[in-house]
Amino acid sequence: MSRRRLLTGLGVLLGASLFTLKLVANIYAPNLQPFPDPSGTLKTYSTQGAIDLSNPFFQALGTNGRSCASCHVISDGWSVSAAHLQQRFQASQGLDPVFRPIDGANCPSADVSTLEARTSAYSLLLNKGLIRMSLPVPEGAEFSIVAINDPYACAETTSSRPALYRRPLPATSLRFLPAIMWDGREPNLSAQARTAILVHSQPTQLPTDAQLQQIVRFETSLFTAQSADNLAGSLTAKGARGGPIFLSRQTFFPGINPDGSNVFTLYSSWAGLDGSTPAAQRGSIARGEMLFNNRPMRIFDVSGFNDVRGQDTVFGTCGTCHNAPNVGSSSSFNPMNIGTASLRTDLPAYTFLCTDGTQVLASDPGRALITGKCADIGKFKVPSMRGLPARAPYFHDGSAATLLQVIDFYDQRFGMLLSQEEKADLVAFMNSL
C-alpha cells in the first residue's frame, strides 16, 4: 500500500466511531501528522503536542456509536468530506455510526433496512456531507412558515420545526471564531459540545463538566492548514508562511482589520515567480492571494451588509467580508445573506410570511430561527477559509462541489469579471490555505 493511501486510510479511520470505541488511555497520533487531500497535504498542529486519542472528543458518549470525531475528522480538516463519507458508507455498507437516521438521513423516519434503502435515505449526507437538524420557530417571531415543499415528504419537517441541512463546521482553529455555529446560536464551546452530544449521540445521561472541559481544551489546541501543494511543494518554502504552525501564531482579536485590507500575507515572497514547476505554481498561488486582497467587486443586495452600511452598493474585495488576517473568516459576527439559502431541488423550500406582509422563499431560514427576525432569513456567518481542500463541498448547504464553483458563484453574484486564468490562480491560492 502506498504511503498516500495509508495516510488517507488513517484519516478516515480516526473519524470512524467504530474505531474510537476501541481506544484506551494514552493512545496518541503524532503532532503534524500529514494527510493527503486532492491538492496536496494537510497538517494539524496541536499546542498540546501529540493528538490524544483518549480525549472524550474521540469517545462514544451516547448510545449510537458516534463520537465528535464521527463528523469532525482529522484528515478532513476536522470537518467531513463527501468523498470520505462515501468511502465509509461503502466499507460499512452504510452501517458506520455516522449513518444514523436521527440526523444523518434526509428524514429521521426514513427506511434504512437495506443497503438500497440506506443509499437513498442518506443521499444528502453522501453527496453533500449534510447533517439534518431542526430548530423551532421562536415564540413571537416576525414570520411564520406558511408553505413547505419537501422533496422527502418528511413527517418530522413542519412549519413550527423546519428541517435544516448543514455542513459540519471545522473543530479546529477555534481561536479565530467570532461566533459558534453557522447561525451563531451557541454562547460558548462548552455549550456547543454539550448540545452536540445530546442531539447527535443519543446519550442516556448528560456529559460531565470534566468531559466537556477536556473536549474544549483539546479543540482549542488545534490549528489546521494545508502544508504542501502537489505542484508548489512545501508551503513554507522560499519565505512563504503557509501551514498550521504559522497559523497558530497569527494575531487575532474580535474586530481586527475591519476594513478588510491586505487580509492574506502568506505568499508575498512568491510574487513574480514563473517558469517550470514548482515556481509556476508558486507564482499562481501568489497571484491568487493578490486577487483575493485586491480584485474589486460590486457588493449589492446583501442583507446584513448593505443595509448595515446604509449603502446600496459597496465596492470592495473578497477581504471586505473575509477580513480576519490569514484566516479568512469575518473578525466580527456579522451574519449575511449572500444568496446561498436560495431554493435547491434537493432541499425543502419554505415560504415565510412576515408580519409586514412580505413573503420570502428560502431553503434555510439561517439566523432568523435564533432571532425571530424576518430580516435575518438566509443569513449565515462567514466561515474560516483554512484547510479548504480537505473538506469539500462548500457553503453551509454543500451546494458548491469544488472551489472553482465557489469562485464562479462570487464571480457571477458580484460581477468580478474574472478571466479563466484568474480563476485558476484563485483556486491555486485557496487550495494552499
RAGI-V724113 format. One record per pair of residues at least 12 apart in sequence whose C-alpha atoms are under 8 Angstrom apart, sorted by sequence separation. I is the first residue (numbers start at 1). J is the second residue. D is the distance in Angstrom with one decimal. If there is no record, write none. Layout:
# RAGI-V724113
I_J_D ; I_J_D
This chain:
# RAGI-V724113
32_44_5.1 ; 57_69_6.5 ; 147_159_7.5 ; 169_181_7.2 ; 180_192_7.6 ; 194_206_7.9 ; 270_282_5.9 ; 271_283_5.7 ; 300_312_5.9 ; 301_313_7.6 ; 349_361_6.9 ; 350_362_5.5 ; 365_377_4.5 ; 366_378_4.7 ; 367_379_5.3 ; 394_406_7.3 ; 31_44_6.9 ; 32_45_5.2 ; 146_159_6.9 ; 169_182_7.8 ; 194_207_6.7 ; 270_283_5.7 ; 300_313_4.7 ; 349_362_5.9 ; 350_363_5.9 ; 364_377_7.6 ; 365_378_4.9 ; 366_379_5.1 ; 367_380_6.2 ; 31_45_5.9 ; 32_46_7.7 ; 107_121_7.2 ; 145_159_5.2 ; 272_286_7.9 ; 299_313_5.6 ; 300_314_6.6 ; 349_363_4.8 ; 350_364_7.5 ; 364_378_6.0 ; 365_379_7.4 ; 366_380_5.9 ; 389_403_8.0 ; 31_46_6.3 ; 106_121_5.7 ; 144_159_7.5 ; 145_160_7.4 ; 227_242_6.3 ; 228_243_7.7 ; 270_285_7.9 ; 271_286_5.2 ; 298_313_6.4 ; 299_314_5.1 ; 348_363_5.7 ; 349_364_8.0 ; 362_377_7.7 ; 105_121_5.2 ; 106_122_6.0 ; 226_242_7.1 ; 227_243_4.3 ; 270_286_5.7 ; 271_287_6.8 ; 298_314_5.9 ; 299_315_6.0 ; 347_363_6.3 ; 362_378_6.8 ; 407_423_6.9 ; 105_122_4.5 ; 106_123_7.1 ; 225_242_7.5 ; 226_243_5.4 ; 227_244_7.1 ; 298_315_4.8 ; 299_316_6.7 ; 31_49_5.8 ; 104_122_6.2 ; 105_123_7.5 ; 106_124_6.4 ; 194_212_6.8 ; 225_243_5.1 ; 226_244_7.2 ; 267_285_7.3 ; 268_286_6.2 ; 297_315_5.7 ; 298_316_6.5 ; 343_361_7.3 ; 30_49_7.9 ; 31_50_4.4 ; 105_124_7.5 ; 106_125_7.8 ; 193_212_6.6 ; 224_243_7.5 ; 225_244_4.8 ; 267_286_5.3 ; 296_315_6.4 ; 297_316_5.5 ; 342_361_7.4 ; 343_362_5.6 ; 344_363_6.8 ; 404_423_7.1 ; 407_426_7.7 ; 30_50_4.9 ; 31_51_6.0 ; 105_125_7.1 ; 224_244_5.1 ; 296_316_5.4 ; 297_317_5.6 ; 342_362_5.2 ; 343_363_5.1 ; 354_374_6.1 ; 404_424_7.9 ; 407_427_7.8 ; 29_50_5.8 ; 30_51_6.2 ; 94_115_6.8 ; 104_125_6.2 ; 223_244_5.5 ; 296_317_4.9 ; 297_318_7.8 ; 341_362_5.5 ; 342_363_5.9 ; 28_50_5.9 ; 29_51_4.9 ; 93_115_6.3 ; 137_159_8.0 ; 190_212_5.8 ; 193_215_7.5 ; 223_245_7.5 ; 225_247_7.5 ; 267_289_7.2 ; 295_317_5.7 ; 341_363_5.3 ; 28_51_5.2 ; 29_52_6.7 ; 99_122_7.2 ; 137_160_5.4 ; 190_213_6.8 ; 193_216_7.7 ; 224_247_7.8 ; 294_317_5.9 ; 295_318_7.5 ; 341_364_5.5 ; 404_427_6.2 ; 11_35_6.9 ; 28_52_4.7 ; 29_53_7.0 ; 94_118_6.4 ; 136_160_5.7 ; 137_161_6.1 ; 223_247_6.8 ; 241_265_8.0 ; 242_266_5.9 ; 265_289_7.8 ; 293_317_6.4 ; 294_318_7.8 ; 341_365_7.6 ; 403_427_6.2 ; 27_52_6.2 ; 28_53_5.3 ; 94_119_7.4 ; 107_132_7.9 ; 136_161_4.4 ; 137_162_7.9 ; 190_215_8.0 ; 223_248_5.8 ; 241_266_4.8 ; 242_267_7.6 ; 264_289_6.5 ; 292_317_6.9 ; 293_318_6.5 ; 341_366_7.9 ; 26_52_7.0 ; 27_53_5.4 ; 28_54_7.7 ; 104_130_7.6 ; 105_131_7.7 ; 106_132_6.7 ; 135_161_5.6 ; 136_162_7.0 ; 190_216_6.2 ; 240_266_5.7 ; 241_267_6.6 ; 292_318_5.4 ; 293_319_5.9 ; 7_34_7.3 ; 8_35_6.1 ; 26_53_7.5 ; 27_54_6.1 ; 70_97_7.3 ; 71_98_7.0 ; 104_131_5.4 ; 105_132_7.1 ; 134_161_6.1 ; 135_162_6.6 ; 189_216_6.3 ; 240_267_5.0 ; 292_319_6.7 ; 403_430_7.5 ; 7_35_5.6 ; 8_36_6.2 ; 25_53_7.8 ; 26_54_6.3 ; 70_98_5.7 ; 103_131_5.7 ; 104_132_6.2 ; 134_162_5.8 ; 135_163_7.5 ; 239_267_7.8 ; 240_268_7.3 ; 264_292_8.0 ; 7_36_6.8 ; 8_37_7.9 ; 25_54_5.1 ; 103_132_4.6 ; 134_163_4.8 ; 135_164_7.9 ; 240_269_6.0 ; 264_293_6.8 ; 305_334_7.8 ; 23_53_7.1 ; 24_54_6.0 ; 44_74_7.7 ; 103_133_6.2 ; 133_163_5.9 ; 134_164_5.7 ; 239_269_5.7 ; 240_270_7.1 ; 263_293_6.1 ; 304_334_6.8 ; 4_35_7.7 ; 23_54_6.3 ; 66_97_5.4 ; 132_163_6.6 ; 133_164_5.2 ; 238_269_6.9 ; 239_270_7.9 ; 262_293_5.3 ; 304_335_6.1 ; 305_336_6.4 ; 4_36_6.2 ; 65_97_5.4 ; 66_98_6.4 ; 132_164_5.6 ; 133_165_6.3 ; 238_270_7.4 ; 261_293_6.9 ; 262_294_7.7 ; 304_336_4.6 ; 335_367_7.4 ; 20_53_7.9 ; 42_75_7.2 ; 64_97_6.5 ; 132_165_4.5 ; 133_166_7.7 ; 303_336_5.7 ; 304_337_6.6 ; 131_165_5.4 ; 132_166_6.7 ; 302_336_6.5 ; 303_337_5.2 ; 42_77_7.5 ; 130_165_5.5 ; 131_166_5.5 ; 302_337_5.6 ; 303_338_7.3 ; 23_59_7.8 ; 64_100_7.7 ; 130_166_5.0 ; 131_167_6.3 ; 302_338_5.3 ; 89_126_8.0 ; 129_166_8.0 ; 130_167_4.9 ; 131_168_7.2 ; 301_338_7.8 ; 302_339_7.9 ; 341_378_5.2 ; 20_58_5.7 ; 21_59_6.2 ; 37_75_7.9 ; 129_167_6.0 ; 130_168_7.4 ; 340_378_7.4 ; 341_379_8.0 ; 20_59_5.9 ; 21_60_6.2 ; 36_75_7.6 ; 128_167_7.9 ; 129_168_7.9 ; 337_376_7.9 ; 339_378_7.3 ; 20_60_7.2 ; 35_75_5.6 ; 85_125_7.6 ; 86_126_5.7 ; 337_377_7.6 ; 17_58_7.6 ; 85_126_5.9 ; 86_127_7.9 ; 337_378_5.2 ; 338_379_7.7 ; 389_430_7.6 ; 17_59_7.7 ; 336_378_7.6 ; 337_379_4.2 ; 388_430_6.9 ; 389_431_5.3 ; 17_60_6.9 ; 82_125_7.2 ; 83_126_7.8 ; 336_379_4.5 ; 337_380_6.5 ; 388_431_6.4 ; 389_432_7.9 ; 21_65_7.4 ; 82_126_5.7 ; 85_129_7.3 ; 335_379_5.3 ; 336_380_5.5 ; 387_431_8.0 ; 389_433_7.8 ; 82_127_5.8 ; 107_152_7.0 ; 109_154_7.5 ; 174_219_7.2 ; 175_220_6.5 ; 232_277_6.8 ; 233_278_6.6 ; 335_380_4.7 ; 336_381_6.5 ; 385_430_7.7 ; 388_433_6.4 ; 82_128_5.7 ; 106_152_7.1 ; 108_154_7.9 ; 109_155_7.9 ; 173_219_8.0 ; 174_220_5.7 ; 231_277_6.3 ; 232_278_4.4 ; 335_381_4.3 ; 336_382_7.7 ; 387_433_5.5 ; 18_65_6.9 ; 20_67_7.6 ; 82_129_4.9 ; 107_154_5.6 ; 109_156_7.9 ; 172_219_5.9 ; 173_220_6.8 ; 231_278_5.6 ; 232_279_6.8 ; 334_381_6.4 ; 335_382_6.9 ; 386_433_4.8 ; 17_65_5.9 ; 81_129_6.2 ; 108_156_7.3 ; 171_219_6.1 ; 172_220_6.8 ; 173_221_7.9 ; 174_222_7.7 ; 232_280_7.8 ; 333_381_6.6 ; 334_382_7.6 ; 385_433_6.8 ; 17_66_5.2 ; 80_129_6.8 ; 107_156_7.3 ; 172_221_7.9 ; 173_222_5.7 ; 174_223_7.9 ; 232_281_5.1 ; 17_67_5.9 ; 172_222_5.1 ; 173_223_4.5 ; 231_281_6.0 ; 232_282_5.3 ; 172_223_5.6 ; 173_224_6.4 ; 330_381_7.8 ; 17_69_7.1 ; 172_224_6.3 ; 330_382_5.5 ; 16_69_6.9 ; 17_70_5.7 ; 329_382_5.4 ; 330_383_7.2 ; 15_69_4.8 ; 16_70_5.3 ; 329_383_4.9 ; 330_384_7.8 ; 14_69_7.2 ; 15_70_4.9 ; 328_383_7.5 ; 329_384_4.2 ; 340_395_7.2 ; 15_71_6.9 ; 263_319_5.9 ; 328_384_5.3 ; 329_385_6.4 ; 340_396_7.7 ; 15_72_6.8 ; 260_317_7.9 ; 262_319_7.4 ; 327_384_5.9 ; 328_385_5.1 ; 340_397_7.8 ; 15_73_4.5 ; 261_319_6.6 ; 327_385_6.0 ; 328_386_7.4 ; 14_73_6.7 ; 15_74_6.9 ; 260_319_4.7 ; 261_320_7.4 ; 263_322_7.8 ; 327_386_6.1 ; 14_74_7.0 ; 260_320_4.5 ; 263_323_5.7 ; 265_325_8.0 ; 266_326_7.1 ; 322_382_6.7 ; 12_73_7.1 ; 259_320_6.2 ; 260_321_6.9 ; 263_324_6.5 ; 264_325_5.9 ; 265_326_6.6 ; 321_382_7.3 ; 11_73_6.9 ; 258_320_7.9 ; 260_322_7.1 ; 261_323_7.4 ; 263_325_4.6 ; 264_326_4.7 ; 11_74_6.0 ; 12_75_6.8 ; 260_323_4.4 ; 262_325_7.8 ; 263_326_6.0 ; 264_327_7.7 ; 11_75_4.5 ; 259_323_7.4 ; 260_324_7.5 ; 264_328_7.7 ; 11_76_7.5 ; 258_323_6.7 ; 263_328_7.2 ; 257_323_6.2 ; 8_75_7.1 ; 256_323_8.0 ; 257_324_6.5 ; 256_324_6.7 ; 257_325_7.1 ; 256_325_7.9 ; 12_84_6.6 ; 16_88_8.0 ; 252_324_7.4 ; 303_375_7.4 ; 304_376_7.7 ; 252_325_7.5 ; 258_331_7.4 ; 303_376_7.7 ; 251_325_7.8 ; 257_331_7.4 ; 173_248_7.8 ; 250_325_7.7 ; 256_331_5.9 ; 304_379_7.4 ; 12_88_7.5 ; 176_252_6.5 ; 178_254_6.4 ; 250_326_7.4 ; 255_331_5.1 ; 256_332_8.0 ; 303_379_7.5 ; 175_252_7.9 ; 176_253_7.6 ; 254_331_5.3 ; 255_332_5.2 ; 18_96_7.0 ; 253_331_7.2 ; 254_332_5.5 ; 17_96_7.4 ; 18_97_7.1 ; 247_326_7.4 ; 252_331_7.9 ; 16_96_7.1 ; 17_97_6.1 ; 247_327_7.8 ; 16_97_7.4 ; 17_98_7.7 ; 16_98_7.6 ; 80_168_6.9 ; 79_168_5.7 ; 79_169_5.7 ; 78_169_7.9 ; 79_170_4.5 ; 78_170_4.8 ; 79_171_6.8 ; 77_170_6.4 ; 78_171_5.3 ; 78_172_6.3 ; 77_172_7.6 ; 72_168_7.3 ; 71_168_6.7 ; 72_169_8.0 ; 103_200_7.1 ; 72_170_6.5 ; 102_200_7.5 ; 72_171_6.3 ; 300_414_7.4 ; 299_414_5.8 ; 298_414_5.3 ; 297_414_5.7 ; 298_415_6.3 ; 297_415_6.1 ; 298_416_7.4 ; 297_416_5.1 ; 296_416_6.7 ; 295_416_7.4 ; 68_197_7.6 ; 67_197_7.9 ; 291_422_7.7 ; 66_200_7.6 ; 67_201_7.1 ; 288_422_7.1 ; 292_426_7.2 ; 62_197_7.2 ; 66_201_5.6 ; 291_426_7.0 ; 61_197_7.2 ; 62_198_7.9 ; 65_201_7.3 ; 288_424_8.0 ; 64_201_5.9 ; 288_425_4.4 ; 289_426_7.0 ; 63_201_6.4 ; 64_202_6.4 ; 287_425_6.1 ; 288_426_4.2 ; 62_201_4.6 ; 63_202_5.6 ; 64_203_8.0 ; 286_425_8.0 ; 287_426_7.6 ; 288_427_7.3 ; 61_201_6.7 ; 62_202_5.1 ; 63_203_5.4 ; 284_424_7.8 ; 285_425_5.9 ; 288_428_6.7 ; 289_429_5.9 ; 60_201_7.5 ; 62_203_3.6 ; 63_204_7.1 ; 284_425_4.9 ; 285_426_7.2 ; 288_429_5.0 ; 61_203_6.4 ; 62_204_6.6 ; 287_429_7.8 ; 288_430_7.8 ; 62_205_7.9 ; 285_428_5.1 ; 286_429_6.9 ; 284_428_6.4 ; 285_429_4.3 ; 284_429_7.3 ; 61_207_7.3 ; 77_224_6.4 ; 281_428_7.5 ; 285_432_7.3 ; 77_225_7.6 ; 176_324_7.9 ; 184_333_7.8 ; 176_327_7.6 ; 177_329_7.8 ; 178_330_7.2 ; 183_335_7.5 ; 176_329_7.9 ; 178_331_6.0 ; 179_332_7.9 ; 177_331_7.6 ; 178_332_5.3 ; 179_333_5.8 ; 56_211_6.0 ; 176_331_7.5 ; 178_333_5.3 ; 56_212_7.9 ; 57_214_8.0 ; 56_214_6.8 ; 57_215_5.4 ; 55_214_6.7 ; 56_215_6.1 ; 55_215_6.8 ; 226_386_7.4 ; 57_218_7.8 ; 225_386_5.4 ; 226_387_5.5 ; 224_386_7.0 ; 225_387_4.6 ; 55_218_7.5 ; 224_387_6.2 ; 226_389_7.8 ; 48_218_7.9 ; 48_221_6.2 ; 47_221_5.1 ; 46_221_5.1 ; 47_222_6.8 ; 46_222_4.6 ; 45_222_5.8 ; 46_223_6.3 ; 44_222_6.5 ; 45_223_5.2 ; 44_223_5.5 ; 45_224_6.3 ; 44_224_4.3 ; 43_224_5.9 ; 44_225_6.6 ; 42_224_7.3 ; 43_225_5.9 ; 165_347_7.8 ; 42_225_5.9 ; 43_226_6.2 ; 183_366_5.8 ; 184_367_7.4 ; 42_226_4.3 ; 43_227_6.0 ; 182_366_7.6 ; 183_367_4.7 ; 41_226_5.9 ; 42_227_5.4 ; 163_348_7.7 ; 182_367_8.0 ; 185_370_6.5 ; 40_226_7.4 ; 41_227_5.7 ; 42_228_7.1 ; 40_227_7.7 ; 41_228_5.0 ; 183_370_7.4 ; 40_228_5.4 ; 41_229_6.5 ; 40_229_4.2 ; 41_230_7.8 ; 39_229_5.9 ; 40_230_4.6 ; 242_432_7.3 ; 243_433_7.5 ; 39_230_5.7 ; 242_433_6.9 ; 151_345_7.6 ; 151_346_6.5 ; 151_347_6.7 ; 152_348_8.0 ; 183_379_7.4 ; 150_347_6.8 ; 151_348_6.2 ; 183_380_5.4 ; 184_381_7.2 ; 235_432_7.2 ; 150_348_4.2 ; 182_380_5.4 ; 183_381_6.3 ; 45_244_5.7 ; 149_348_5.5 ; 150_349_6.4 ; 165_364_7.9 ; 182_381_5.5 ; 43_243_7.2 ; 44_244_6.1 ; 45_245_6.2 ; 148_348_6.7 ; 149_349_5.0 ; 164_364_6.1 ; 43_244_6.6 ; 148_349_5.7 ; 149_350_6.6 ; 182_383_7.9 ; 148_350_4.8 ; 179_381_7.6 ; 229_431_7.8 ; 45_248_7.7 ; 147_350_5.9 ; 148_351_6.5 ; 229_432_6.6 ; 146_350_7.7 ; 147_351_5.1 ; 228_432_7.4 ; 145_350_6.6 ; 146_351_5.8 ; 147_352_7.5 ; 226_431_7.5 ; 227_432_7.5 ; 145_351_5.7 ; 146_352_6.0 ; 226_432_5.7 ; 145_352_4.6 ; 146_353_6.4 ; 226_433_5.3 ; 144_352_5.6 ; 145_353_6.3 ; 225_433_5.8 ; 143_352_6.1 ; 144_353_5.4 ; 143_353_5.3 ; 144_354_6.6 ; 143_354_4.1 ; 142_354_5.7 ; 143_355_5.8 ; 142_355_5.4 ; 182_396_7.3 ; 167_395_7.6 ; 143_372_7.2 ; 167_396_5.3 ; 141_371_7.7 ; 142_372_5.8 ; 143_373_7.3 ; 166_396_5.2 ; 167_397_6.0 ; 138_369_6.3 ; 141_372_4.1 ; 142_373_5.4 ; 143_374_5.9 ; 166_397_5.0 ; 167_398_6.5 ; 137_369_5.6 ; 138_370_7.0 ; 140_372_7.1 ; 141_373_6.3 ; 142_374_5.6 ; 165_397_6.3 ; 166_398_7.5 ; 136_369_7.0 ; 138_371_7.4 ; 139_372_7.7 ; 141_374_7.9 ; 135_369_6.9 ; 138_372_5.6 ; 137_372_7.2 ; 129_393_7.3 ; 128_393_6.2 ; 130_397_6.7 ; 130_398_7.0 ; 128_397_7.4 ; 129_398_6.8 ; 128_398_5.0 ; 128_399_7.3 ; 128_401_7.7 ; 81_390_7.0 ; 82_391_7.9 ; 77_387_5.5 ; 81_391_4.7 ; 82_392_6.7 ; 77_388_7.5 ; 80_391_5.9 ; 81_392_5.3 ; 82_393_6.9 ; 79_391_6.2 ; 80_392_8.0 ; 81_393_6.8 ; 77_390_5.7 ; 76_390_4.8 ; 77_391_6.1 ; 75_390_7.0 ; 76_391_5.1 ; 42_387_7.0 ; 42_390_7.2 ; 39_389_6.5 ; 38_389_6.7 ; 37_389_6.6 ; 38_390_7.1 ; 37_390_5.4 ; 39_431_6.4
